[in-house]
Amino acid sequence: MTTAPLIANDRARRLFLQRHALADPPAGPGKGSDLCDLITRLGFVQVDSINTVARAHDMILYARRPAYRAKNLFAPLEKHRQLFEHWTHDASVIPVQYFPHWQLRFDRDRERLRKQWQSWRREGFAEKLDDVVKHISDSGPVCSAEVGADEARSSGGWWDWHPSKTALEYLWRTGTLSVTRREGFRKYYDLTERVIPNDFATTRYDPQETIDWACSAALDRLGFAKSGEIAAFWALITPAEAKEWCARALAERRVIEVDIAASDGSAPRRSFAWSETVDEDGPVAPNRIRVLSPFDPALRDRKRAERLFNFHYRIEVFVPEPKRIYGYYVFPLLEGDTLIGRIDMKCDRAAGDLNVKAFWPEAGVKMGSGRVKRLETELDRVARFAGVGEVIYAKDWLRGAVPR
């Protein structure tokens, strides 16, 4: 392998956190244009239904804008249509100016999902497509509970969809419908032309233009990446397409290869980056402790988090049988450019409390009185953000680090 510039681990962390808006001071109004600019900078924000403290998208935005509140997302998403909801690696809120690039996904999913869902879902959804479109065209937005009234509902779980529900999801995933609003966490669908502003709904790009955009925009937001990571960022294009783009961009000297030093001293990882990245030195991240969502874009790729931060989200023991040491859903804590531990906590909304069950510091992180006080101060802020009052600590909440 040829030699390449080496980016030391501490500098790689700073660059990575800067790209993910976690190296900035946690300040700003967290609404209006500031909120839209933040989401555009991140690229998208994953939406998730888990609400132990707050929903994932709200936690992601709060970590960067402590003034943010869940209600702030309503205006840009549902009123002004500056954002739209669709699929990246999962359901996400995305800047509406990127909607034309999702036409490539719509085109590719049209046949792929039809074939998959004919075997994965109950029979008959394809026959419901025209009926569902006509119903929405005539009567306005609907949720899944409002279509297919004559179809049997099963108790077989979330994924046992009745045919008209499957048709709704298929029409959304392939671009005919768009999510116009959510009530609670239930999606309401309308015709795309009644949700997405016309300039974006009718614009189409050549597939190669979308591939070029997806790769460039992903590299902008990652700072450095292998081709597979570039493909996975938006999940719009194939790994082969990203690999071909990287090879072409390297040959044209638009990108360079760099070696990224690992946090554990293992062999550096060869990646692609813009040439100017070699000379960048990201800002020192603020020392304030921040609670991150497990779905935070900086942590979504668990393997990358291990390489960059030596942070293993889930640690298992295998004696006498495999089990997680930590709970299924714990919140990582960031201090400066270091992930210092994880916390198990949950809101009791009836009592109006935030209950802290346990905090486990990472190996080598000392929980002196000053750091404990900063953590408690941040948890007070999180409680206010979540709309509850007092923070209640379990008797043995401050645990020791678990050796790997």
SVG drawing of the C-alpha trace seen along z (x, -y; Angstrom):
<svg xmlns="http://www.w3.org/2000/svg" viewBox="-66 -32 70 53">
<polyline fill="none" stroke="black" stroke-width="0.4" points="0.0,0.0 1.3,-3.4 1.9,-6.0 -0.7,-8.6 -0.9,-11.5 -1.6,-10.4 -4.3,-12.2 -3.7,-11.7 -6.6,-10.4 -7.0,-13.6 -7.2,-15.7 -9.5,-13.1 -11.9,-13.4 -12.0,-17.2 -12.6,-17.1 -15.3,-14.5 -17.1,-16.3 -16.9,-19.6 -18.6,-18.0 -21.3,-16.8 -21.9,-20.2 -20.6,-18.9 -17.4,-20.9 -19.3,-24.2 -20.5,-25.8 -24.0,-24.4 -25.8,-27.7 -28.3,-29.2 -32.1,-29.6 -32.8,-26.1 -35.7,-27.2 -36.6,-28.8 -33.7,-29.3 -31.1,-28.3 -32.8,-24.9 -33.0,-24.4 -29.4,-25.3 -28.4,-22.8 -30.3,-20.0 -28.9,-20.9 -25.4,-20.8 -26.0,-17.4 -27.8,-16.2 -30.7,-14.6 -31.9,-13.7 -33.2,-10.2 -36.7,-9.9 -37.5,-7.2 -40.5,-6.3 -38.6,-5.5 -39.4,-8.1 -37.7,-7.1 -36.5,-10.7 -37.4,-12.4 -37.6,-11.1 -34.4,-10.5 -34.6,-13.5 -35.3,-15.8 -32.4,-14.5 -30.1,-14.9 -31.1,-18.5 -31.1,-19.4 -27.5,-18.1 -26.4,-20.9 -29.0,-23.5 -30.0,-23.4 -32.7,-26.0 -34.4,-23.6 -37.8,-22.2 -39.8,-19.5 -42.5,-22.1 -39.8,-24.0 -39.8,-21.3 -43.4,-21.8 -43.1,-25.0 -40.3,-24.0 -41.6,-20.4 -45.3,-20.7 -46.1,-24.4 -43.4,-25.9 -42.3,-22.6 -38.6,-23.4 -38.1,-19.8 -39.6,-16.5 -39.7,-13.0 -38.4,-10.0 -36.0,-7.2 -32.2,-7.3 -30.9,-4.3 -34.1,-4.8 -37.0,-7.2 -35.5,-10.7 -36.2,-14.4 -34.4,-15.8 -34.0,-19.3 -36.6,-19.7 -34.1,-21.0 -32.7,-17.4 -36.1,-15.9 -35.3,-15.7 -32.4,-13.4 -34.8,-11.0 -36.3,-10.3 -33.5,-7.8 -34.6,-5.9 -38.3,-6.1 -37.4,-4.6 -35.3,-1.8 -37.7,-1.0 -40.7,-0.8 -39.9,2.7 -37.7,3.9 -40.4,3.3 -43.2,4.6 -41.3,7.9 -40.2,8.1 -43.5,7.1 -45.5,9.5 -43.8,12.3 -43.2,10.4 -46.6,8.8 -50.1,10.1 -51.4,10.6 -53.4,7.9 -51.6,4.7 -50.9,4.1 -54.6,4.2 -55.2,1.4 -52.8,-1.2 -55.2,-2.9 -58.0,-2.9 -55.7,-4.4 -54.6,-7.2 -58.1,-8.0 -59.3,-8.0 -56.6,-10.5 -57.1,-12.6 -60.8,-12.9 -60.9,-13.0 -57.5,-14.4 -54.7,-13.0 -55.2,-9.7 -53.4,-7.5 -53.2,-3.7 -56.2,-3.3 -58.4,-5.2 -58.0,-3.0 -59.0,0.6 -61.9,0.6 -63.2,3.8 -59.8,5.6 -59.0,7.9 -56.7,6.5 -54.4,9.1 -52.9,9.3 -49.7,10.5 -47.7,7.4 -46.5,4.2 -45.3,5.7 -48.5,7.7 -49.9,4.9 -53.3,5.1 -53.2,4.6 -54.2,0.9 -51.6,0.0 -49.0,1.8 -50.2,-0.2 -49.9,-3.5 -46.3,-2.7 -45.4,-1.6 -46.8,-4.8 -44.8,-6.8 -41.6,-4.9 -41.9,-5.3 -42.8,-9.0 -46.5,-9.1 -47.4,-10.1 -45.6,-12.1 -46.0,-12.4 -47.9,-15.6 -47.9,-15.4 -47.7,-13.2 -50.2,-13.0 -48.4,-11.4 -46.2,-9.3 -48.8,-8.2 -48.0,-9.3 -50.6,-11.0 -50.1,-10.8 -51.2,-13.1 -50.4,-13.4 -46.8,-14.5 -47.8,-17.5 -49.8,-18.8 -46.9,-18.4 -43.6,-19.1 -43.2,-22.6 -43.6,-22.4 -40.0,-23.5 -38.7,-20.4 -41.6,-17.9 -41.2,-18.3 -37.4,-18.5 -35.6,-15.4 -31.8,-14.8 -30.0,-12.3 -29.0,-9.3 -25.3,-10.1 -26.0,-13.6 -27.6,-12.2 -24.7,-9.7 -22.2,-12.6 -24.2,-14.7 -24.7,-11.8 -21.0,-11.1 -19.8,-14.7 -22.4,-15.7 -21.6,-12.6 -17.9,-13.3 -18.6,-16.9 -20.4,-15.7 -18.1,-12.9 -14.7,-14.6 -13.1,-11.3 -14.6,-7.9 -14.2,-4.7 -16.4,-4.2 -18.8,-2.0 -19.3,-4.6 -20.0,-7.2 -22.7,-4.9 -24.2,-4.3 -24.5,-7.9 -27.7,-8.7 -28.4,-5.1 -29.4,-6.4 -26.8,-4.7 -25.1,-1.3 -21.6,-0.5 -20.4,0.2 -21.5,-3.3 -19.7,-4.9 -16.6,-2.8 -16.6,-3.9 -17.1,-7.5 -14.2,-7.4 -11.9,-5.8 -12.8,-8.4 -12.5,-11.3 -9.1,-10.0 -7.9,-9.7 -9.1,-13.3 -7.4,-14.5 -10.6,-15.8 -10.0,-13.6 -7.0,-12.1 -6.3,-9.1 -5.5,-9.6 -4.7,-7.3 -6.9,-7.8 -5.2,-6.8 -7.3,-4.6 -8.0,-5.4 -6.6,-2.1 -3.3,-2.3 -4.3,0.3 -3.3,-0.1 -4.5,-3.4 -7.5,-3.1 -7.1,-4.2 -9.9,-6.6 -10.9,-9.2 -11.0,-13.0 -11.0,-16.3 -7.4,-17.5 -7.9,-20.5 -8.8,-18.2 -5.1,-17.3 -4.4,-20.9 -7.5,-21.4 -7.4,-21.3 -10.9,-21.3 -11.8,-23.4 -11.4,-22.1 -14.9,-20.9 -16.5,-22.6 -16.0,-20.8 -19.7,-20.8 -21.1,-17.3 -23.7,-16.5 -26.2,-13.6 -26.4,-12.0 -29.1,-9.9 -28.0,-6.4 -29.1,-7.3 -26.9,-10.4 -25.4,-10.7 -21.9,-10.8 -22.5,-7.4 -24.8,-5.7 -21.9,-3.7 -20.9,-1.7 -17.6,-0.5 -16.5,-4.0 -17.3,-5.1 -15.0,-2.3 -12.2,-3.3 -12.4,-7.0 -13.4,-7.2 -12.7,-3.7 -16.3,-3.7 -18.2,-0.4 -21.9,-1.1 -22.8,2.4 -20.5,4.6 -21.5,8.2 -20.3,10.9 -20.5,14.5 -20.3,16.4 -22.5,18.2 -24.5,17.0 -24.4,13.9 -26.0,10.8 -25.5,7.1 -23.8,5.4 -25.8,2.2 -29.5,1.8 -30.8,2.0 -31.2,-1.8 -28.6,-3.9 -27.4,-7.4 -23.7,-8.1 -22.2,-11.2 -19.8,-13.4 -17.3,-15.8 -15.0,-17.7 -13.9,-15.2 -14.3,-12.2 -17.2,-9.8 -16.9,-9.5 -19.6,-7.0 -23.2,-6.0 -26.3,-6.6 -29.5,-4.6 -32.4,-7.0 -36.1,-7.3 -38.8,-9.9 -41.7,-9.1 -44.1,-11.5 -46.9,-10.7 -44.7,-11.7 -42.9,-14.4 -39.4,-13.0 -36.3,-12.0 -35.2,-8.7 -31.5,-8.0 -30.8,-4.3 -27.1,-4.1 -24.1,-5.8 -21.1,-3.8 -17.9,-5.8 -15.6,-4.7 -12.3,-3.0 -9.8,-5.7 -12.5,-8.3 -12.4,-9.6 -15.6,-10.8 -14.3,-13.5 -16.7,-15.9 -16.3,-18.5 -17.2,-16.1 -20.1,-14.7 -21.4,-18.2 -21.2,-19.0 -23.1,-15.8 -25.8,-16.6 -26.1,-20.1 -26.6,-18.7 -29.2,-16.2 -31.1,-19.1 -31.1,-20.7 -32.2,-17.5 -35.1,-17.2 -36.3,-20.6 -36.0,-19.8 -38.0,-16.6 -40.7,-18.6 -40.3,-17.0 -39.1,-18.5 -36.8,-16.7 -34.0,-14.4 -34.2,-11.3 -31.0,-9.3 -31.0,-5.6 -29.0,-4.8 -26.2,-3.1 -26.5,-5.2 -22.8,-6.0 -21.2,-2.7 -17.7,-1.7 -16.2,-1.2 -16.8,2.3 -13.5,3.8 -13.6,5.0"/>
</svg>
